[in-house]
Amino acid sequence: MFDVNEVRKDFPMIQNNKDLIYFDSGATSFKPKCVIDAVMDYYTLYNSNIHRGDYDISVKVSKEYDDTRKTIARFIGADDPRCIVFTSGSTSALNLVAYNFGNSFLKQGDVILTSQVEHASNILPWFKAAEKAKAKIEYVPLNADATFDLKKYEDCFAQGNIKVVVLPHVSNVMGYIYPVKKIAEIAHAHGALVSIDGAQGVPHVKVDVKDLDIDFLSFSSHKMLGPAGAGVLYGKYDLLDRMEPLMYGGDSNARFYNDGTIILKGVPEKFESGTPCIEGVLGMNEAARYLMDLGMENVEEYGRYLTRYFIEKLEKLDNVEIYNPRSEAGIVSFNLKGIFAQDAASYFNKCGVALRSGTHCAKLIHNIINVTESLRATFNVYNTTEEIDRFVEIIRDTTIEKCVDSIL
Ligand SMILES: Cc1ncc(COP(=O)(O)O)c(C=O)c1O
């Protein structure tokens, strides 16, 4: 296990904000100095475009950009770096998959099997894909506490026309780690493909795409200690090869002709039209290395430890309702009884605690937890039990009057 006090020294945001307790890493994480340095070095030492210049600094940046595919492939256990497509984040990766299903992989009457815990970015593109292909959206019946029931899931396949399963590795509200390996095994046995939203899974859980045998995995750099503006779509090579880009333009084509014929480059370049977020990709390289140096098993264990620690403390308080008591991956959703989530969050802000309140972009989740708004505390490798203790004392003393006073 790593030493959290040493880890904290790597994060300028922590060093520069001594009084801030940041429990919103699920929205975006802080960045270690090595990531910030990678971005600074690019801008101050070899700022140039990739794949376009026949001069030293462009060759250097092109090599580092392309080498990042190897780092990310290693990070998620992929054999072939060509299966790593750089995108602007999870949302664009998830859209790319859904767009292709809507256009060419789905036909009328096919079923897209998803769940009611989905983040908007993993369900709205599928609504559009279903509309386009005249396919249907169906929801896996989850247990009452939103945990996953493999039997109920497998029963969904009795109807025989499920073509794709669309689920998160980790729900951004519930924090459960869904049994992705089993989910893929069952889907494949019934001829369906599996697209996993890894936005909250990849930063916190050791992922091995070969072992999980999933077809697609999407994630964002900015949630895994890297810069914003970059992300990844991992896909199995033969599937990516059959897919169309969402965008056309520079760097993704080999040739084009007067008559409108376009000859695209291969996977992954055909998906990467236009100048990408170069600094984001270079920073993501450092972020993945940093996480691998900490050890993803340690990151996962530490996330689980902080989550359990917080939940056990919350369970002792009378004024709190917890919605995911079995959460594992650094995400705890709760409310203070009788206090509107946003009011509580504004009060906590005055007390120096930053956390999320609202629907967390998962606007079907109320069908499961029976409330539309909740508070969400999310942890990362730089958070400590001392911060949790301080927050628990603040929660213990929170009253509706204090919350109202704080927003007046
Ligand atoms: C589960 C999940 N999926 C997708 C996204 C979208 O990520 P991004 O905004 O980085 O594209 C998020 C962001 O909060 C998320 O939590």
PDBQT file of the ligand as one rigid body, heavy atoms in Angstrom, charges set to zero:
ROOT
HETATM    1  C1  LIG A 501     -20.278   7.132 -15.359  1.00  0.00    +0.000 C 
HETATM    2  C2  LIG A 501     -19.908   8.306 -16.235  1.00  0.00    +0.000 A 
HETATM    3  N1  LIG A 501     -19.995   8.174 -17.557  1.00  0.00    +0.000 NA
HETATM    4  C3  LIG A 501     -19.676   9.165 -18.398  1.00  0.00    +0.000 A 
HETATM    5  C4  LIG A 501     -19.260  10.380 -17.915  1.00  0.00    +0.000 A 
HETATM    6  C5  LIG A 501     -18.912  11.474 -18.883  1.00  0.00    +0.000 C 
HETATM    7  O1  LIG A 501     -17.559  11.786 -18.790  1.00  0.00    +0.000 OA
HETATM    8  P1  LIG A 501     -16.940  13.059 -19.564  1.00  0.00    +0.000 P 
HETATM    9  O2  LIG A 501     -17.745  14.240 -19.102  1.00  0.00    +0.000 OA
HETATM   10  O3  LIG A 501     -15.526  13.092 -19.096  1.00  0.00    +0.000 OA
HETATM   11  O4  LIG A 501     -17.078  12.790 -21.014  1.00  0.00    +0.000 OA
HETATM   12  C6  LIG A 501     -19.180  10.579 -16.537  1.00  0.00    +0.000 A 
HETATM   13  C7  LIG A 501     -18.795  11.896 -15.988  1.00  0.00    +0.000 C 
HETATM   14  O5  LIG A 501     -19.119  12.271 -14.897  1.00  0.00    +0.000 OA
HETATM   15  C8  LIG A 501     -19.497   9.505 -15.676  1.00  0.00    +0.000 A 
HETATM   16  O6  LIG A 501     -19.427   9.638 -14.354  1.00  0.00    +0.000 OA
ENDROOT
TORSDOF 0
